[in-house]
Amino acid sequence: MTDSTAALLPGFTEGDLDTLQRLERLPFSRPQMRLLFLGGLGYAFDGMDGSMIAFLLVPVMRLWGLSNNQVGALGSSVMAGYLVGAFAAGSLGDLIGRKKVMMYALFVYTFASLLAAFSMNWHFMFWTRMVAGLGVGAEGAIIAPYLSEFVQSKYRGRFIGSLVGFLSFGYVFSALIGFLIVPAHAQGWRIAQVISFLPILMLLWWRRSLPESPRWLIQQGRSLEAEQVVANLEAFYVERGQTLPDHADVPIPAMGLRKAGNFFQNLAALWHKDMARSTFMLWTLWITITFCVFGFFTWIPTLLVKQGMTITKGFGYSLIIYIAQIPGCYSSAYLNEHLDRKWTIVLYMVLGGVAAFFLSGARTDLAIILCGFWLSFFMIGAFGAIYTYTPELYPTSIRSTGMGLASASGRVGGLIAPLVIGFSYARIGFVGVFIITTCVLFLGALAVAVLGRRTAGKSLEQISAPM
């Protein structure tokens, strides 16, 4: 055992530490790949559904004769739902469990997406998209903390970075639907939403067999259940004749264990002296990156059309820009371990700001597509690292709450981004929109550089132990 076992807090046992050490020693194999696949599919569908609104705005704007402000409000509908969903999921995830929240979130998101396909006016579409956003926000806030609690520290950065990579596949799939389906038929915007609904039912069924997080179970005093989850994971290796390393050598500081509180105690804990610096930094980071990402991807198809392109050409360019997210995410997943999460985020946000600056001055189609490609690459790469970094900075007792509120704060940025961009474009044009994007990305990078902590190579308990 570790030297710090004498510092165990009331309610925890040496058996809990033993379970954590056994969990931390597990090598990366098929059980983790299954978790990655089922969690990743959730992000893929979330990304697809959340970004779909960008391709629905142009046809519904023309169908219902919407003003720029109404288009901006419709674009913000998903973000409004995200904010509520992320807040609720984060808080509930620490109280009732990660798995339950994942299942409820997916259920809400699935059926609201289907209802949105039958919208008869923009008001109905606004409310159904907002409810769908609630489910998407809850999914996004709970999956990363849930999966991060199953993976050994030396794999965690690449694992969660790869998980968020599924989000980029969802964006690309929505761009394909936007390019191939939406312009091809008068009701293409309805068909697109039905297509996004169908595969999610399958995922809802597959997720039934997922285990609850053993780290969360320990926090709830359900030590035997936590031990059983870990034993089931270990059985996979034993059945294949693999010898696991001695878990007694795995360092798990006992002071990294903190008892969970009620709803209000968990919220207050985010601003306790040990956590306040990280919470302030993360909220600033999430607001800035989400403002830029959702503002850009919500408006880019519309902005390209407003620049004089046809819908087909504008959507085709958008598809290329969306594809850049895939290498962006997986490159940052690699750097998460080699450069650390903190400096990966800073690097990608700074380079994203540079790309946005050059995009502001782009005049030719080639310049626009190249600058847009690199802006997409670096922003989503930064997002992938942020999803890894955020849950790491909080102890298990408030990890879901911390992730949920950071994500919810980010949705404030995403909520106002379509409105700000719609307002700004009408007054300062294409150039001004991307100068704003540059400044916001630089602000987020500065917050992480000054206030961020290094986390690579440490167990979750080591990171959250008092410094």
URHU-V827989 format. One record per residue. N is the residue number from 1. PHI is phi in whole degrees, 0 to 359 (* if undefined). NEAR is the number of other C-alpha atoms within 8 Angstrom. D_CENTER is the distance of its C-alpha to the mean C-alpha in whole Angstrom. Layout:
{{N,PHI,NEAR,D_CENTER} {N,PHI,NEAR,D_CENTER}}
//
This chain:
{{1,*,7,35} {2,281,11,34} {3,292,6,36} {4,263,9,34} {5,298,10,35} {6,292,6,37} {7,268,7,34} {8,304,12,33} {9,280,10,32} {10,303,4,34} {11,99,6,32} {12,257,9,31} {13,237,7,33} {14,295,8,34} {15,297,7,33} {16,296,10,29} {17,297,10,30} {18,299,11,31} {19,297,11,28} {20,296,10,26} {21,294,13,28} {22,295,10,28} {23,293,11,24} {24,292,13,24} {25,274,12,26} {26,295,10,25} {27,289,5,25} {28,285,10,22} {29,205,6,23} {30,301,6,23} {31,302,9,22} {32,289,10,19} {33,296,9,19} {34,295,8,19} {35,298,10,16} {36,298,11,14} {37,294,9,15} {38,288,11,15} {39,289,11,11} {40,296,13,10} {41,299,10,12} {42,300,11,10} {43,294,15,7} {44,297,14,10} {45,290,12,12} {46,297,13,9} {47,297,14,9} {48,297,16,13} {49,289,13,13} {50,293,10,11} {51,272,12,13} {52,302,13,16} {53,301,10,17} {54,298,14,18} {55,269,14,21} {56,273,11,22} {57,296,12,23} {58,296,9,26} {59,294,11,28} {60,286,12,27} {61,300,11,28} {62,284,8,32} {63,297,6,32} {64,254,8,32} {65,61,7,33} {66,280,10,30} {67,279,7,31} {68,301,8,28} {69,293,10,27} {70,292,8,27} {71,298,11,24} {72,298,11,22} {73,295,11,22} {74,295,12,21} {75,296,13,18} {76,276,14,17} {77,299,14,18} {78,297,16,14} {79,295,14,13} {80,299,14,16} {81,294,17,15} {82,305,17,11} {83,301,16,13} {84,294,11,15} {85,296,16,13} {86,295,19,10} {87,298,14,13} {88,294,10,15} {89,295,18,13} {90,299,17,12} {91,294,13,16} {92,289,12,17} {93,300,15,15} {94,278,15,18} {95,261,8,21} {96,247,8,21} {97,116,12,19} {98,292,15,15} {99,296,12,17} {100,302,9,18} {101,296,15,15} {102,301,12,13} {103,290,11,17} {104,297,9,17} {105,298,15,14} {106,294,14,15} {107,297,10,18} {108,299,12,18} {109,299,14,15} {110,299,13,18} {111,280,10,21} {112,294,12,20} {113,296,16,19} {114,294,11,22} {115,300,9,24} {116,298,13,23} {117,294,12,25} {118,254,7,28} {119,298,9,28} {120,256,6,31} {121,204,7,30} {122,288,10,27} {123,293,6,27} {124,295,10,27} {125,296,12,24} {126,302,11,22} {127,289,9,22} {128,291,12,21} {129,293,14,18} {130,293,14,17} {131,294,13,18} {132,299,16,16} {133,298,17,13} {134,301,19,14} {135,294,18,13} {136,296,16,10} {137,297,17,8} {138,294,19,10} {139,302,17,8} {140,298,12,5} {141,280,15,6} {142,259,18,9} {143,294,11,8} {144,297,13,7} {145,299,12,10} {146,300,12,12} {147,287,13,12} {148,297,12,13} {149,277,10,16} {150,252,11,18} {151,247,14,18} {152,301,13,20} {153,303,12,20} {154,286,9,21} {155,256,10,18} {156,298,11,15} {157,298,16,14} {158,292,11,15} {159,296,11,13} {160,289,15,10} {161,299,18,10} {162,291,12,12} {163,302,14,9} {164,291,13,6} {165,302,14,10} {166,298,12,10} {167,302,15,8} {168,292,16,10} {169,297,14,13} {170,296,15,12} {171,298,15,13} {172,295,12,16} {173,296,9,17} {174,295,13,17} {175,293,14,19} {176,297,10,21} {177,297,10,22} {178,297,14,22} {179,280,12,25} {180,266,8,27} {181,259,13,26} {182,300,17,26} {183,283,12,29} {184,280,7,31} {185,210,7,32} {186,300,7,33} {187,257,7,30} {188,301,11,28} {189,291,14,25} {190,284,10,26} {191,302,11,26} {192,301,13,23} {193,287,14,21} {194,292,11,23} {195,301,8,22} {196,290,12,19} {197,281,12,20} {198,299,8,22} {199,290,8,20} {200,289,11,18} {201,301,9,21} {202,297,8,21} {203,296,11,18} {204,301,11,19} {205,291,7,22} {206,297,8,21} {207,286,9,19} {208,303,7,22} {209,270,5,23} {210,292,7,20} {211,279,6,21} {212,283,10,20} {213,296,14,19} {214,296,13,22} {215,295,10,21} {216,293,13,20} {217,300,13,23} {218,298,12,25} {219,298,12,24} {220,270,8,26} {221,78,8,29} {222,261,9,28} {223,297,11,29} {224,295,6,31} {225,295,9,28} {226,298,14,26} {227,298,10,29} {228,292,8,29} {229,299,11,26} {230,294,12,26} {231,298,8,30} {232,295,8,28} {233,293,9,26} {234,296,9,29} {235,301,8,31} {236,302,9,29} {237,286,11,31} {238,297,9,34} {239,299,7,35} {240,259,6,34} {241,73,6,36} {242,275,7,34} {243,265,6,35} {244,273,7,32} {245,295,5,33} {246,294,7,34} {247,287,10,32} {248,293,9,34} {249,273,7,33} {250,278,10,29} {251,282,8,29} {252,231,12,27} {253,293,13,28} {254,299,14,29} {255,290,12,29} {256,284,13,25} {257,272,12,25} {258,228,10,25} {259,290,8,26} {260,286,10,24} {261,243,8,25} {262,277,7,25} {263,305,8,23} {264,289,7,24} {265,295,8,25} {266,294,14,21} {267,296,9,20} {268,296,8,23} {269,296,9,22} {270,298,11,19} {271,249,10,22} {272,295,8,25} {273,304,6,26} {274,287,7,24} {275,250,11,21} {276,302,10,22} {277,299,9,21} {278,295,10,18} {279,297,12,17} {280,300,8,18} {281,298,12,17} {282,293,11,13} {283,296,12,14} {284,298,11,16} {285,298,13,13} {286,295,14,10} {287,297,14,13} {288,290,14,14} {289,290,15,11} {290,289,13,10} {291,305,16,14} {292,288,14,14} {293,296,11,12} {294,284,11,12} {295,297,13,16} {296,294,8,16} {297,284,10,15} {298,287,12,16} {299,261,11,20} {300,300,10,20} {301,299,13,22} {302,293,11,24} {303,296,9,25} {304,294,10,26} {305,295,11,28} {306,293,7,30} {307,283,6,31} {308,111,6,33} {309,280,9,31} {310,288,7,32} {311,301,8,29} {312,298,8,29} {313,293,8,29} {314,298,13,27} {315,291,13,24} {316,296,9,25} {317,296,9,25} {318,299,11,21} {319,299,12,21} {320,298,10,22} {321,296,13,19} {322,291,13,16} {323,299,12,18} {324,300,12,17} {325,295,16,13} {326,296,11,14} {327,296,9,17} {328,299,14,14} {329,294,19,12} {330,284,12,14} {331,291,9,16} {332,289,14,14} {333,299,17,14} {334,293,11,17} {335,291,11,18} {336,308,15,16} {337,272,14,19} {338,269,6,21} {339,249,8,21} {340,80,12,18} {341,301,17,15} {342,305,13,16} {343,281,9,19} {344,296,14,16} {345,298,15,14} {346,300,14,17} {347,300,9,19} {348,290,12,16} {349,289,15,16} {350,294,11,20} {351,293,10,20} {352,297,16,18} {353,298,15,20} {354,296,9,23} {355,298,13,22} {356,296,15,22} {357,298,12,25} {358,291,9,27} {359,295,13,25} {360,299,12,27} {361,258,7,30} {362,290,9,30} {363,239,6,33} {364,265,6,33} {365,301,6,31} {366,296,6,30} {367,296,10,29} {368,297,11,27} {369,291,11,25} {370,292,8,25} {371,294,13,24} {372,296,12,21} {373,300,12,20} {374,287,12,20} {375,296,13,18} {376,297,14,15} {377,305,15,16} {378,282,14,15} {379,294,15,13} {380,286,13,10} {381,299,17,12} {382,296,15,11} {383,301,11,7} {384,300,16,7} {385,291,16,10} {386,294,10,8} {387,296,12,5} {388,285,15,9} {389,290,11,11} {390,299,12,10} {391,294,14,11} {392,294,13,14} {393,281,12,15} {394,246,12,16} {395,291,15,19} {396,305,12,18} {397,298,13,20} {398,230,13,17} {399,297,14,14} {400,293,20,13} {401,299,16,14} {402,298,14,13} {403,294,14,9} {404,297,17,10} {405,286,11,12} {406,296,13,11} {407,297,16,8} {408,296,15,11} {409,297,12,13} {410,297,18,10} {411,294,16,11} {412,299,13,15} {413,298,14,14} {414,293,17,13} {415,293,14,15} {416,274,10,18} {417,301,13,17} {418,299,16,19} {419,290,12,22} {420,296,8,22} {421,292,11,22} {422,300,11,25} {423,294,10,27} {424,291,11,27} {425,298,11,27} {426,292,7,30} {427,246,6,32} {428,239,9,31} {429,73,9,30} {430,303,9,28} {431,299,10,29} {432,297,11,28} {433,301,13,24} {434,273,12,23} {435,293,11,25} {436,300,8,23} {437,301,12,20} {438,301,14,21} {439,298,9,22} {440,293,12,19} {441,296,15,17} {442,297,11,20} {443,298,9,20} {444,297,14,17} {445,297,14,18} {446,297,9,21} {447,299,12,19} {448,290,14,18} {449,299,10,21} {450,275,6,23} {451,251,9,21} {452,286,10,19} {453,244,5,20} {454,278,7,20} {455,228,12,18} {456,299,11,19} {457,80,7,22} {458,249,9,22} {459,290,10,21} {460,300,12,19} {461,289,13,22} {462,295,10,23} {463,296,13,21} {464,273,11,21} {465,293,11,25} {466,303,6,27} {467,276,2,28}}
//
